[in-house]
Amino acid sequence: MTTIGTAPSKPAVHHPTVAAQLEHRAADLQLKVADAITAFAGSMNFVYLHIVVFAVWMIVVERSPWPTLTLVVSLEAIFLSTFVMIGQNRAAAFQQHKADHDFVEQELELKTNTDLTRQIHVLTTELHRRLLNGSNAGVAAAGAPVNSTDVSEPA
């Protein structure tokens, strides 16, 4: 239901590379899992969860938590750094695809603009020629030559 004064939301229009990347990631289960873990690991909920878990571990669970806790935190750091690398690789691949797409589009636009500029030049030249010939014909029809090179014989 739409409230008064608010416009209905439009579906997001994505860059073609973004759309292709989203489709590719949605089709692969491993990538979806990696995205979900990365999204959670990069959130404040992840931080809050770790504060609670580590506090409970140190206060309630173990009498001497440091050796085991160090091992758990080290293993977690290994896995989290792997997900960071996955995210960085994904971002780099996305940027490369986007740059490739943008390059092709810009080259096409440059070619189109060059063609249009050439067509404008041809049309301008033709228009200029016709205007000059039209004014020359009008003056020549009156009987006076326009310049020394435009001497026409009366018919």
N, C-alpha and C positions, 0 to 999 in steps of 0.2 A: 504494500500500500504506500502510495506516495503522499507525503505531507505537503501542505500548501506552501508554495514558495521554494520548493526544491525541484530541481530538474531530475528526470530519471537518469540513472547512471548509464553511460554508454560502455559497450565492451571495449577493452583496451586494444588499441591498434599497435602492433609490435613491428619493429624493424624485421625484414625478412630473415635475417640471420638469427634474431632472437626467437622468432617463431619456429624456425628449423631446430634450434638448440632445445627449445622447450619440448618439442615433439620427440626429439631423440632421447632426451632425458626421461620423459614420461614413458617411453616404450621399454626401457631397460630397468629391470628390477634392482640390479646392483647399484645403478646410479640413483634410483629413487631412495634406496636405503642410505647411501652415502650422503645424499642431500638432506635427508631427515636427521641423520646424526650430526652433520655439520651445522644445520639450522639450530638444533638443540644445544650443541656444544658452544655455539656462539651467542647464547642467550643468557640473560640474568638468572633465569630459572636454573640453569646449569650451575651457576655460581652459588646460588642459595642452597641447592641440593648438596653440593660439596661441603659447604660450611656446616650444614646440619649433620651429614654423614661423618665427616671427620671429627666434629665435636663429640658426637655420640661415641665414635670409635675410641677416641682418646680418653673420654671420661668414664664410659660405662663398660665397653666390651673388653678391652685389654688393660692389664696392669702396666705392661711396658709396651706401648703401641708403636714405638718408633721403628724397629726393624721391619715389622710387617707393613706398617703404614708407608714406609719409604719404598718398599718393594711395590706395593699397590699403586702408589703415586707415580713411580717410574714407569711401570707398565702402561698406566693410563696416559702418561705423557708421550710414550712411543706411539700409541694408537691415535691420540689426538693430533700429533704432528703429521701422521700419515693422512688424516682427513684434511689438515691444513694444506698439505701438498696436493691432494686431490682437488681441493677448491682452487688453488693457484693454477694448477694445470688446466682446469676447466675454464677459468677466467682468461688465461693466455690463449687457449684454443678459440674461445668466443671472440676475443679481440682480433685474432688473426682472421677468422671468418668474416667478421664485420669489416675489417680493413680491406680484405679482398673484394667483398661485395661493393663497398663504397668506391673502391678504385675502378671497378668495372662500370659502375653507374656514372662516375665522374668522367670517365673516358667517353662513354656514350653521349653524355651531355655536351662535352667539348666538341665531339664530332657533329652533333646536331646543331650547336651554335655556330660552328664554322660553316656548315652547309647553309644555314639561314643567312649568315653574313654574306656569303657569296651570292645567294639568290637576291638579297637586298641590293647588293652592288650591281648585279646584272639589271635588275628592274630600275634602279636609279639611273644607271647609264642609259638605258632605253628611254626612260621618261625624259631625261635631259636632252637626248638626241631628238626626240619627237617635238619637244617644246621649242628647241632651237630651229628645227626644220619648219615647224608650224609658223613661227614668227618670221623666219626668212621667207617663207612662201607668201605670207601676208604682205610683207614689204615689197617683195619682188612683183607681186600681182599689182601693186600700186605703180610700178614702173621704175622704181629707184633701186639700184643694187644695194645690198646690205653691207658688203665690204668688197674689197678689191678682188677677192678670190671667188666671190659669188656673183658672177655676171651671167645672167640668164638671157637668152635670146627671146624676144617677144614672139609669141606663136601666131 
